[in-house]
Amino acid sequence: MPISAEAQSQIETILGHRFSDPALIACALTHASFATVRTDSNERLELLGDSILGFIVCEHLFARYPEADEGTLTKLKSYLVSRAKCAEYSAHLGLSPLIIVGKGFAGSALPISIAGSCLEALIAALYLDAGLDAARAFVLRTVEPHVESAYRTGHQMNFKSVLQQVAQAMSAGVPVYCVVDQQGPDHSKAFAVRAELGERAFEPQWGLTKKSAEQAAALAALRELGLAEGDEPEVRIRFDRLASAAQASADASVADTSAGGASPSTVRSASDS
């Protein structure tokens, strides 16, 4: 169905492109509940737009975070292109009032699946009308404000995982977490855990569980290596400093060996990140 000139203008303003084929906009906005024929709905465009969105975001993350491994990039990309996140982008852009739905949705809030699907369909429409560069510009303008906070949050939730990545990059083996003290009754113990990386041991940290103490110990190790800065929840991981940290760690190990230092015997638990 054709759309109003006002709706077309709003979409073109949102996408930053004047369409040569406005029928693409109408199709992208039409939910299957309204379309008489299913192929007249936005489902086909949604399928294409989902792939285009995923490609653009993955390409961007690959270039932006050269130090991140495949697992980190996969999780970050999946989060940024998730249906819930697409619905959030859609709401921020003001798309929901423009979506054409059947009478069954009258007077009710649209499910996030419909709002997210519409965004993906519009990305496909933009791609078909103006090409990949236009689609990329819109996607990055929409997604980029969320990228750094998502990346930072993903890391701060698992500092053990970050320390393991650092250990691999430094060829320092697997991080080991040692329980060096515990206090309190059995039903309410607190634990002090020290992280060890190669021959280097870091300051122990306390936690109400072994897992929380290990996370705190991993963060302490990252701080001591100069790879973490800022206070929680705004901790920033500095992989750009990894080369100098590796050299400093090697120097510290040599100095410790020369001095005849040795780590005391402790209870060890392998990293289970």
MARVEX-958678 format. One record per residue: z, y, x of N, C-alpha, C in turn; residue in three letters. Coordinates in pm, whole numbers, plus 50000, padded with zeros to 5 digits. Layout:
// residues N
PT,Z,Y,X,Z,Y,X,Z,Y,X,ALA
...
This chain:
// residues 273
PT,50000,49881,50084,50000,50000,50000,50000,50124,50088,MET
PT,49936,50231,50043,49939,50355,50122,50078,50418,50115,PRO
PT,50113,50493,50214,50242,50562,50215,50217,50712,50199,ILE
PT,50324,50783,50166,50311,50926,50146,50286,50997,50278,SER
PT,50227,51116,50268,50202,51196,50388,50333,51231,50456,ALA
PT,50439,51249,50374,50571,51284,50431,50627,51168,50513,GLU
PT,50616,51046,50458,50667,50928,50530,50587,50905,50658,ALA
PT,50455,50921,50649,50372,50906,50768,50411,51006,50876,GLN
PT,50433,51130,50834,50472,51234,50930,50605,51201,50996,SER
PT,50700,51150,50917,50832,51115,50972,50820,51004,51077,GLN
PT,50742,50901,51044,50724,50790,51137,50654,50837,51264,ILE
PT,50552,50918,51249,50480,50967,51366,50569,51053,51455,GLU
PT,50660,51128,51394,50756,51208,51471,50852,51117,51546,THR
PT,50900,51013,51477,50993,50920,51539,50928,50846,51656,ILE
PT,50805,50801,51636,50736,50724,51740,50671,50811,51846,LEU
PT,50653,50940,51816,50590,51029,51913,50441,51007,51926,GLY
PT,50376,50968,51815,50232,50940,51820,50170,50966,51684,HIS
PT,50053,51028,51683,49976,51051,51561,49877,50935,51544,ARG
PT,49890,50859,51438,49811,50738,51418,49668,50767,51374,PHE
PT,49575,50696,51434,49437,50701,51387,49418,50605,51270,SER
PT,49505,50505,51259,49500,50409,51149,49635,50406,51078,ASP
PT,49657,50495,50981,49786,50502,50910,49820,50374,50835,PRO
PT,49721,50289,50808,49749,50164,50738,49846,50076,50819,ALA
PT,49844,50092,50950,49937,50017,51035,50082,50057,51006,LEU
PT,50103,50185,50981,50238,50233,50948,50283,50171,50816,ILE
PT,50194,50176,50716,50228,50122,50584,50263,49974,50593,ALA
PT,50185,49899,50669,50212,49756,50684,50345,49732,50756,CYS
PT,50372,49811,50860,50495,49794,50937,50620,49824,50854,ALA
PT,50607,49909,50754,50722,49947,50672,50741,49856,50551,LEU
PT,50646,49770,50522,50649,49689,50400,50715,49554,50422,THR
PT,50828,49533,50359,50900,49407,50367,50835,49304,50276,HIS
PT,50852,49176,50309,50790,49069,50232,50835,49067,50086,ALA
PT,50953,49120,50057,51004,49122,49920,50923,49214,49830,SER
PT,50846,49302,49889,50764,49395,49811,50617,49353,49807,PHE
PT,50571,49293,49915,50428,49260,49926,50388,49153,49825,ALA
PT,50273,49172,49763,50219,49073,49670,50170,48951,49746,THR
PT,50103,48976,49857,50056,48870,49947,50136,48880,50075,VAL
PT,50190,48767,50121,50282,48769,50236,50218,48831,50360,ARG
PT,50089,48810,50380,50021,48865,50498,50006,49016,50490,THR
PT,50038,49074,50374,50036,49221,50363,50170,49282,50403,ASP
PT,50269,49197,50431,50401,49247,50472,50402,49272,50623,SER
PT,50517,49310,50674,50527,49342,50817,50559,49221,50905,ASN
PT,50555,49100,50849,50598,48982,50925,50510,48955,51047,GLU
PT,50378,48967,51033,50290,48943,51147,50313,49048,51256,ARG
PT,50327,49174,51213,50353,49280,51310,50489,49260,51377,LEU
PT,50585,49211,51301,50718,49184,51357,50710,49083,51471,GLU
PT,50632,48977,51449,50616,48874,51552,50558,48934,51680,LEU
PT,50455,49014,51666,50393,49077,51782,50488,49178,51847,LEU
PT,50554,49258,51765,50644,49360,51817,50762,49303,51891,GLY
PT,50812,49189,51845,50923,49122,51913,50885,49087,52057,ASP
PT,50764,49035,52074,50717,48998,52209,50694,49121,52296,SER
PT,50638,49225,52237,50613,49348,52314,50745,49412,52357,ILE
PT,50840,49418,52265,50972,49474,52297,51037,49395,52409,LEU
PT,51035,49263,52398,51097,49179,52501,51032,49198,52637,GLY
PT,50900,49206,52639,50828,49224,52765,50864,49358,52830,PHE
PT,50860,49464,52752,50886,49598,52807,51029,49608,52861,ILE
PT,51125,49558,52785,51264,49564,52828,51285,49477,52952,VAL
PT,51228,49358,52953,51242,49270,53069,51179,49333,53193,CYS
PT,51062,49390,53178,50995,49458,53289,51081,49571,53344,GLU
PT,51141,49647,53253,51225,49760,53293,51350,49713,53367,HIS
PT,51416,49611,53315,51537,49559,53379,51507,49499,53515,LEU
PT,51394,49431,53526,51353,49370,53652,51339,49476,53761,PHE
PT,51281,49590,53726,51262,49698,53823,51391,49776,53848,ALA
PT,51472,49792,53745,51591,49876,53757,51704,49808,53833,ARG
PT,51717,49676,53819,51827,49604,53881,51774,49495,53974,TYR
PT,51720,49533,54089,51664,49433,54181,51768,49337,54237,PRO
PT,51896,49373,54228,52001,49287,54283,52051,49185,54180,GLU
PT,52013,49199,54055,52063,49111,53949,51988,48979,53948,ALA
PT,52061,48870,53925,51996,48740,53921,51936,48713,53783,ASP
PT,51866,48599,53773,51795,48565,53649,51890,48554,53531,GLU
PT,52008,48494,53553,52102,48478,53444,52150,48612,53389,GLY
PT,52180,48705,53480,52227,48837,53438,52119,48910,53360,THR
PT,51996,48907,53411,51885,48975,53343,51858,48913,53207,LEU
PT,51868,48782,53197,51843,48714,53069,51944,48757,52964,THR
PT,52072,48757,53002,52176,48797,52908,52162,48943,52866,LYS
PT,52129,49029,52962,52116,49171,52932,51997,49197,52842,LEU
PT,51884,49133,52873,51765,49148,52790,51789,49097,52649,LYS
PT,51853,48979,52638,51880,48921,52506,51966,49013,52421,SER
PT,52063,49077,52484,52149,49169,52411,52072,49293,52365,TYR
PT,51993,49350,52454,51923,49475,52423,51813,49460,52320,LEU
PT,51757,49339,52305,51650,49318,52208,51697,49233,52090,VAL
PT,51826,49209,52079,51880,49128,51969,51853,49195,51835,SER
PT,51853,49116,51730,51828,49170,51597,51934,49276,51560,ARG
PT,52060,49249,51595,52166,49346,51565,52143,49477,51639,ALA
PT,52101,49468,51765,52077,49589,51842,51955,49663,51789,LYS
PT,51852,49590,51748,51734,49654,51691,51770,49727,51562,CYS
PT,51860,49669,51484,51906,49734,51362,51982,49863,51396,ALA
PT,52057,49859,51505,52129,49979,51550,52031,50088,51591,GLU
PT,51927,50050,51666,51825,50149,51703,51760,50206,51577,TYR
PT,51730,50118,51483,51664,50159,51359,51748,50261,51283,SER
PT,51878,50234,51274,51968,50325,51204,51973,50461,51274,ALA
PT,51979,50457,51407,51985,50582,51484,51858,50665,51465,HIS
PT,51745,50596,51453,51617,50665,51435,51594,50710,51291,LEU
PT,51675,50660,51199,51659,50698,51058,51548,50625,50986,GLY
PT,51522,50499,51024,51411,50424,50965,51443,50364,50828,LEU
PT,51566,50327,50805,51602,50251,50685,51552,50312,50554,SER
PT,51568,50445,50533,51522,50502,50405,51370,50494,50387,PRO
PT,51297,50466,50494,51151,50462,50486,51097,50321,50463,LEU
PT,51182,50220,50474,51137,50082,50459,51110,50052,50312,ILE
PT,50998,49987,50285,50955,49957,50149,50998,49814,50115,ILE
PT,51093,49802,50020,51147,49670,49984,51133,49647,49834,VAL
PT,51153,49521,49794,51143,49485,49654,51262,49534,49572,GLY
PT,51251,49517,49439,51355,49568,49349,51489,49500,49371,LYS
PT,51488,49381,49428,51613,49310,49449,51708,49380,49545,GLY
PT,51654,49473,49626,51738,49545,49722,51776,49684,49672,PHE
PT,51736,49718,49551,51764,49852,49498,51914,49877,49490,ALA
PT,51956,49991,49544,52096,50031,49535,52190,49960,49630,GLY
PT,52137,49877,49718,52225,49806,49812,52184,49837,49956,SER
PT,52278,49818,50045,52249,49842,50187,52155,49734,50239,ALA
PT,52060,49774,50321,51964,49678,50375,52032,49587,50477,LEU
PT,52003,49458,50472,52053,49366,50577,52000,49411,50713,PRO
PT,52078,49383,50818,52035,49427,50950,51905,49358,50992,ILE
PT,51879,49239,50937,51757,49169,50972,51633,49247,50928,SER
PT,51640,49314,50815,51526,49391,50765,51505,49515,50849,ILE
PT,51614,49585,50880,51602,49707,50961,51550,49675,51101,ALA
PT,51602,49566,51161,51557,49527,51295,51412,49483,51295,GLY
PT,51371,49410,51193,51233,49363,51183,51136,49480,51170,SER
PT,51176,49581,51095,51091,49698,51076,51067,49769,51209,CYS
PT,51170,49781,51289,51154,49845,51419,51054,49768,51504,LEU
PT,51065,49636,51507,50973,49554,51585,50830,49568,51534,GLU
PT,50815,49573,51401,50683,49589,51342,50621,49723,51380,ALA
PT,50702,49827,51382,50651,49959,51419,50611,49964,51566,LEU
PT,50683,49892,51651,50644,49884,51792,50506,49820,51805,ILE
PT,50483,49713,51726,50352,49648,51727,50244,49742,51675,ALA
PT,50276,49816,51568,50179,49910,51512,50142,50017,51614,ALA
PT,50241,50066,51685,50217,50166,51788,50131,50109,51900,LEU
PT,50160,49986,51939,50082,49919,52043,49936,49903,52001,TYR
PT,49912,49860,51877,49777,49837,51830,49698,49967,51815,LEU
PT,49767,50075,51781,49698,50202,51759,49681,50283,51886,ASP
PT,49775,50269,51981,49773,50359,52098,49783,50288,52232,ALA
PT,49810,50158,52233,49815,50086,52359,49955,50066,52413,GLY
PT,49962,49991,52524,50090,49951,52581,50170,50069,52636,LEU
PT,50104,50166,52696,50178,50279,52754,50254,50356,52647,ASP
PT,50191,50375,52532,50259,50446,52423,50376,50365,52371,ALA
PT,50356,50234,52357,50465,50147,52312,50579,50148,52413,ALA
PT,50545,50143,52542,50647,50143,52647,50728,50273,52643,ARG
PT,50662,50386,52627,50731,50515,52624,50832,50520,52510,ALA
PT,50793,50473,52392,50884,50473,52278,51000,50376,52299,PHE
PT,50969,50254,52343,51074,50154,52363,51177,50201,52465,VAL
PT,51131,50253,52577,51226,50296,52681,51305,50418,52635,LEU
PT,51243,50506,52561,51316,50622,52508,51426,50577,52412,ARG
PT,51402,50469,52341,51498,50418,52243,51606,50332,52307,THR
PT,51567,50248,52401,51659,50148,52457,51736,50198,52579,VAL
PT,51673,50281,52660,51731,50322,52788,51874,50376,52778,GLU
PT,51907,50458,52677,52046,50509,52669,52151,50398,52659,PRO
PT,52111,50277,52626,52205,50167,52608,52210,50073,52729,HIS
PT,52120,50090,52823,52103,49991,52929,52221,49989,53026,VAL
PT,52256,50103,53082,52358,50105,53187,52494,50060,53134,GLU
PT,52531,50105,53014,52661,50064,52960,52662,49913,52932,SER
PT,52549,49858,52886,52541,49714,52863,52552,49638,52994,ALA
PT,52487,49687,53097,52492,49622,53228,52634,49626,53284,TYR
PT,52697,49743,53274,52832,49759,53327,52932,49673,53249,ARG
PT,52921,49672,53118,53011,49593,53036,52997,49445,53064,THR
PT,52872,49400,53081,52849,49260,53111,52919,49216,53237,GLY
PT,52919,49303,53339,52985,49269,53464,53137,49278,53454,HIS
PT,53186,49379,53387,53331,49396,53386,53399,49286,53306,GLN
PT,53325,49216,53222,53384,49105,53148,53406,48983,53236,MET
PT,53340,48976,53351,53355,48858,53436,53339,48897,53583,ASN
PT,53445,48949,53640,53441,48989,53781,53430,48867,53872,PHE
PT,53477,48752,53826,53462,48630,53905,53314,48597,53924,LYS
PT,53236,48617,53819,53093,48592,53828,53028,48686,53929,SER
PT,53070,48812,53926,53016,48910,54020,53052,48871,54163,VAL
PT,53180,48833,54186,53223,48796,54321,53146,48673,54369,LEU
PT,53116,48582,54280,53038,48464,54319,52897,48504,54362,GLN
PT,52836,48600,54290,52704,48651,54330,52712,48715,54468,GLN
PT,52820,48789,54491,52839,48855,54621,52853,48749,54731,VAL
PT,52933,48645,54703,52954,48539,54802,52822,48472,54839,ALA
PT,52738,48447,54739,52608,48386,54765,52521,48476,54852,GLN
PT,52522,48604,54819,52441,48700,54895,52491,48714,55039,ALA
PT,52622,48696,55059,52680,48709,55192,52685,48575,55266,MET
PT,52636,48468,55200,52643,48333,55258,52785,48299,55300,SER
PT,52879,48331,55212,53021,48313,55242,53083,48196,55168,ALA
PT,52999,48109,55112,53053,47996,55038,53095,48033,54898,GLY
PT,53182,47953,54839,53230,47975,54702,53366,48043,54706,VAL
PT,53388,48148,54627,53520,48211,54623,53626,48110,54578,PRO
PT,53743,48120,54638,53854,48032,54603,53969,48119,54554,VAL
PT,54037,48072,54449,54149,48148,54391,54278,48069,54410,TYR
PT,54374,48131,54478,54498,48064,54517,54617,48122,54441,CYS
PT,54691,48038,54374,54813,48081,54308,54922,48093,54414,VAL
PT,54965,48214,54443,55063,48236,54550,55205,48259,54498,VAL
PT,55218,48279,54365,55351,48297,54308,55340,48283,54156,ASP
PT,55449,48248,54094,55456,48246,53948,55599,48271,53905,GLN
PT,55616,48343,53798,55749,48382,53753,55759,48367,53602,GLN
PT,55884,48351,53554,55909,48343,53411,55924,48202,53361,GLY
PT,55972,48187,53237,55990,48053,53178,55855,47987,53151,PRO
PT,55858,47858,53127,55735,47782,53108,55648,47837,52995,ASP
PT,55710,47886,52889,55632,47932,52774,55579,48075,52793,HIS
PT,55619,48140,52901,55577,48279,52921,55569,48312,53070,SER
PT,55490,48235,53142,55478,48257,53287,55379,48367,53319,LYS
PT,55402,48430,53433,55305,48523,53491,55266,48466,53627,ALA
PT,55141,48488,53666,55089,48427,53788,55034,48533,53882,PHE
PT,55059,48512,54012,54998,48595,54115,54890,48512,54183,ALA
PT,54769,48563,54183,54655,48490,54238,54586,48574,54345,VAL
PT,54550,48508,54453,54477,48574,54561,54335,48516,54569,ARG
PT,54236,48602,54582,54099,48557,54603,54074,48543,54753,ALA
PT,54003,48437,54790,53964,48416,54928,53813,48397,54934,GLU
PT,53752,48459,55032,53607,48452,55049,53580,48420,55195,LEU
PT,53534,48299,55223,53518,48258,55361,53653,48253,55429,GLY
PT,53665,48322,55541,53792,48328,55613,53878,48446,55573,GLU
PT,53831,48521,55475,53901,48644,55439,53982,48626,55311,ARG
PT,54107,48672,55312,54194,48666,55195,54222,48809,55149,ALA
PT,54227,48829,55018,54247,48962,54961,54384,48972,54894,PHE
PT,54422,49092,54859,54554,49115,54801,54570,49039,54669,GLU
PT,54681,48966,54652,54703,48894,54525,54725,48990,54409,PRO
PT,54693,48942,54289,54708,49021,54167,54778,48938,54061,GLN
PT,54855,49006,53976,54932,48938,53872,54855,48937,53739,TRP
PT,54880,48830,53662,54825,48820,53528,54912,48731,53442,GLY
PT,54904,48748,53311,54986,48667,53220,54931,48526,53203,LEU
PT,54806,48505,53247,54748,48371,53253,54679,48357,53388,THR
PT,54652,48233,53427,54581,48213,53554,54443,48277,53550,LYS
PT,54375,48264,53435,54240,48319,53424,54240,48471,53439,LYS
PT,54335,48538,53373,54339,48684,53382,54377,48728,53523,SER
PT,54465,48652,53587,54503,48683,53725,54386,48663,53820,ALA
PT,54305,48559,53794,54187,48536,53877,54084,48648,53860,GLU
PT,54067,48694,53737,53975,48806,53714,54023,48931,53788,GLN
PT,54153,48957,53781,54210,49073,53851,54196,49057,54002,ALA
PT,54215,48933,54052,54201,48907,54195,54057,48928,54241,ALA
PT,53963,48885,54157,53821,48903,54191,53786,49052,54198,ALA
PT,53838,49130,54103,53813,49274,54104,53876,49338,54227,LEU
PT,53997,49295,54263,54063,49349,54382,53979,49320,54507,ALA
PT,53922,49199,54514,53838,49163,54628,53713,49252,54632,ALA
PT,53651,49274,54515,53532,49360,54509,53566,49502,54551,LEU
PT,53682,49550,54512,53725,49685,54553,53745,49691,54705,ARG
PT,53812,49590,54759,53840,49589,54902,53711,49578,54985,GLU
PT,53611,49512,54927,53481,49501,54994,53398,49628,54977,LEU
PT,53448,49721,54897,53374,49845,54873,53262,49831,54772,GLY
PT,53269,49725,54689,53160,49698,54595,53196,49730,54451,LEU
PT,53317,49778,54426,53357,49818,54291,53428,49952,54299,ALA
PT,53397,50038,54206,53462,50168,54202,53483,50211,54056,GLU
PT,53579,50301,54038,53612,50347,53903,53718,50261,53840,GLY
PT,53779,50314,53734,53885,50244,53663,53829,50173,53541,ASP
PT,53894,50062,53503,53852,49991,53381,53873,50082,53260,GLU
PT,53785,50080,53160,53671,49989,53149,53541,50045,53209,PRO
PT,53553,50142,53297,53433,50205,53355,53409,50164,53500,GLU
PT,53440,50040,53532,53417,49991,53668,53267,49981,53693,VAL
PT,53224,50028,53810,53084,50020,53848,53070,49928,53969,ARG
PT,52979,49832,53959,52954,49740,54068,52845,49798,54158,ILE
PT,52872,49807,54290,52781,49870,54385,52714,49765,54474,ARG
PT,52613,49698,54420,52540,49600,54499,52461,49666,54612,PHE
PT,52436,49796,54599,52361,49865,54704,52441,49870,54835,ASP
PT,52570,49842,54828,52654,49846,54948,52678,49707,55007,ARG
PT,52606,49608,54954,52636,49469,54990,52614,49440,55138,LEU
PT,52509,49494,55197,52479,49466,55338,52591,49514,55429,ALA
PT,52639,49637,55407,52746,49690,55491,52877,49616,55465,SER
PT,52897,49571,55340,53019,49497,55308,53019,49362,55379,ALA
PT,52902,49300,55386,52892,49171,55455,52927,49185,55603,ALA
PT,52880,49290,55665,52910,49313,55806,53058,49341,55827,GLN
PT,53116,49422,55740,53258,49455,55751,53344,49331,55732,ALA
PT,53303,49244,55638,53379,49121,55613,53372,49029,55735,SER
PT,53254,49021,55796,53238,48938,55916,53325,48990,56030,ALA
PT,53330,49121,56048,53412,49181,56152,53560,49153,56129,ASP
PT,53601,49161,56000,53741,49137,55967,53779,48992,55995,ALA
PT,53688,48899,55967,53715,48757,55992,53729,48729,56141,SER
PT,53643,48791,56220,53649,48774,56365,53780,48828,56419,VAL
PT,53821,48945,56371,53946,49006,56416,54065,48920,56379,ALA
PT,54061,48861,56257,54171,48778,56212,54181,48651,56296,ASP
PT,54065,48591,56328,54063,48470,56410,54115,48498,56550,THR
PT,54075,48611,56605,54118,48648,56740,54269,48668,56746,SER
PT,54325,48715,56637,54469,48741,56633,54548,48615,56600,ALA
PT,54475,48506,56574,54544,48380,56544,54599,48374,56405,GLY
PT,54545,48459,56313,54595,48461,56176,54548,48340,56099,GLY
PT,54627,48298,56003,54589,48185,55917,54650,48206,55780,ALA
PT,54581,48163,55681,54631,48178,55545,54739,48075,55518,SER
PT,54849,48112,55451,54954,48018,55418,54903,47914,55321,PRO
PT,54967,47796,55321,54930,47690,55230,54961,47731,55087,SER
PT,54863,47716,54998,54881,47758,54859,54815,47659,54767,THR
PT,54840,47674,54637,54774,47594,54535,54636,47656,54511,VAL
PT,54528,47577,54523,54394,47631,54513,54328,47590,54382,ARG
PT,54246,47681,54326,54163,47646,54209,54023,47698,54235,SER
PT,53924,47611,54221,53786,47654,54248,53741,47754,54145,ALA
PT,53648,47843,54186,53593,47941,54093,53525,47869,53978,SER
PT,53561,47907,53854,53501,47844,53737,53428,47943,53651,ASP
PT,53367,48043,53720,53295,48145,53645,53178,48084,53572,SER
